[in-house]
Amino acid sequence: MFSENSVYIIYRTTNSKFGIISSDYNVTDESFTHVGLLLMTKGNSLVYHVMPDYNDSSGHLRIDKFEEFIDEKSQNLTEFRIFKLDDFDVGRVRLVLQNMVASDIRFDKKFDLNDDKFYCSEFVCHVLGNANDQFACKVYKKDNLIAIDRAFLNRDTLFYYPVDGLLINKDLNLKR
């Protein structure tokens, strides 16, 4: 199904509270709520992604088997989609991921692009940007945040990488 010589972006849509909030910040009509990178490693399909962990208030980088990532019951999954990236050296992506796994990545609950924490789409953008210095994700800006988001983030404006932002990135050659 997947090749050990390729990098894939995997999206999922869930009906969880956190997922519904994140989809409000998408820039397309897609309802995706989470994104990660999928690589084949020694015959295993592994998904690298960052998400909050309710057992650990800061969350972390996760490495899940593909089947776990798309499990309908445990993830409240309603949809998933996978895209193959043609323009990335899988060896460089693996090296970046190995370095990130070793550095104890934490979930960025403040969605701040200027710290050492990551949320899911920021993590994917960081990995791809470090694996290919010709690649960059577009930063989006949202003004006048709704009251609950403004209170949680402690600011009126958010600069961010939307979950679905990679879908419309002109620098990516995505194949379904």
C-alpha positions in Angstrom: 0.0 0.0 0.0 2.8 2.5 1.0 6.4 2.7 -0.2 9.4 2.9 2.0 10.9 5.4 -0.4 8.0 7.9 -0.1 6.7 10.5 2.3 2.9 10.9 2.7 0.8 13.5 4.4 -2.2 12.1 6.2 -5.3 14.0 7.2 -8.1 13.0 9.4 -11.4 14.6 10.4 -12.9 13.9 13.8 -16.0 15.1 15.5 -14.1 15.7 18.8 -14.4 19.1 20.5 -10.8 19.9 19.7 -11.2 18.9 16.1 -14.3 21.0 15.6 -12.4 24.1 17.0 -9.4 23.5 14.8 -11.4 23.1 11.6 -12.7 26.7 12.1 -9.3 27.9 11.2 -9.0 26.0 7.9 -8.6 28.1 4.7 -10.4 25.8 2.3 -13.8 24.1 2.6 -12.2 21.0 3.9 -13.2 19.8 7.3 -9.8 18.3 8.2 -9.0 18.6 11.9 -5.5 16.9 12.2 -2.5 16.3 10.0 0.6 14.1 10.2 3.4 12.5 8.2 3.2 8.8 7.2 6.3 6.8 6.5 6.9 3.1 6.0 9.6 1.8 8.3 10.6 -1.8 8.3 7.3 -2.9 6.9 5.3 -0.7 9.4 3.1 2.2 8.3 3.9 4.9 11.0 2.3 8.3 11.5 4.3 11.0 13.1 2.1 13.8 14.6 1.7 16.2 17.5 -1.4 16.5 19.5 -2.5 17.3 23.0 -2.4 14.4 25.4 -5.0 14.7 28.1 -2.9 12.5 30.5 0.0 15.0 30.1 -0.9 18.7 30.1 1.7 19.6 27.6 1.1 16.8 25.0 3.8 15.4 22.7 5.0 14.0 19.5 3.3 10.7 18.8 4.3 7.8 16.5 1.2 5.7 15.8 0.7 2.8 13.6 -1.5 3.8 10.6 -4.4 1.6 11.9 -4.3 3.4 15.3 -4.3 6.8 13.7 -7.4 6.1 11.7 -9.2 4.0 14.3 -12.9 5.2 14.1 -13.8 4.5 17.7 -10.8 5.8 19.6 -10.3 8.9 17.4 -14.0 9.8 16.7 -12.9 9.6 13.1 -15.3 10.6 10.3 -12.8 10.7 7.4 -9.2 10.4 6.4 -7.2 11.2 3.3 -3.6 10.4 2.3 -1.4 12.3 -0.2 2.0 11.2 -1.5 4.7 13.9 -1.6 6.9 13.5 -4.7 9.5 16.2 -4.1 10.9 15.1 -0.7 13.9 12.9 0.0 12.6 10.3 2.5 16.1 10.0 4.0 16.2 13.7 4.9 12.6 13.5 6.3 13.6 10.5 8.4 16.6 12.3 9.8 14.6 15.4 10.8 12.0 13.1 12.4 14.7 11.2 14.3 16.1 14.5 15.7 12.7 15.7 16.7 11.8 12.4 18.5 15.1 12.7 20.4 14.3 16.3 21.4 11.1 15.6 23.4 8.6 17.7 21.3 5.8 19.3 23.3 2.3 20.4 22.1 2.0 24.1 21.5 -1.3 24.9 23.2 -0.7 28.6 22.6 -0.2 28.2 18.9 2.9 30.4 18.9 5.1 30.1 15.8 8.1 31.6 17.8 8.6 28.9 20.4 10.0 25.4 20.5 6.6 23.7 20.8 4.4 22.5 17.9 0.8 21.9 17.0 0.1 19.4 14.2 0.3 21.5 11.1 3.2 23.5 12.5 5.1 20.2 13.1 4.5 19.0 9.5 5.7 22.4 8.1 8.8 22.3 10.3 9.7 18.8 9.3 9.2 19.4 5.6 11.0 22.8 5.7 14.0 21.3 7.5 14.1 18.3 5.0 14.0 20.6 2.0 15.3 24.1 2.4 13.5 25.2 -0.8 10.1 24.5 0.9 8.1 26.9 3.1 4.6 26.8 4.4 2.5 29.9 4.1 1.7 31.7 7.4 -1.9 32.8 7.6 -3.3 35.5 9.8 -6.7 35.6 11.5 -7.8 38.9 13.1 -10.6 39.4 15.6 -10.5 36.0 17.2 -13.8 34.9 18.8 -13.9 35.6 22.6 -13.1 32.1 23.8 -10.1 31.8 21.5 -8.9 35.3 22.4 -9.1 34.5 26.1 -7.4 31.1 25.7 -4.6 32.5 23.5 -4.3 35.8 25.2 -4.3 37.8 22.0 -6.6 39.2 19.3 -4.7 38.0 16.2 -3.3 34.6 15.3 -0.5 33.9 12.9 -0.6 30.2 12.1 -0.3 27.2 9.7 -3.8 25.9 9.1 -4.4 22.2 9.1 -5.4 22.2 5.5 -2.8 24.8 4.4 -0.6 22.2 2.8 -3.4 21.2 0.4 -3.2 24.6 -1.4 0.6 25.0 -1.1 1.9 25.6 -4.6 5.4 24.2 -3.6 4.0 20.7 -3.0 3.3 18.1 -5.6 0.5 16.2 -3.8 -0.8 13.0 -5.3 -3.8 11.2 -4.0 
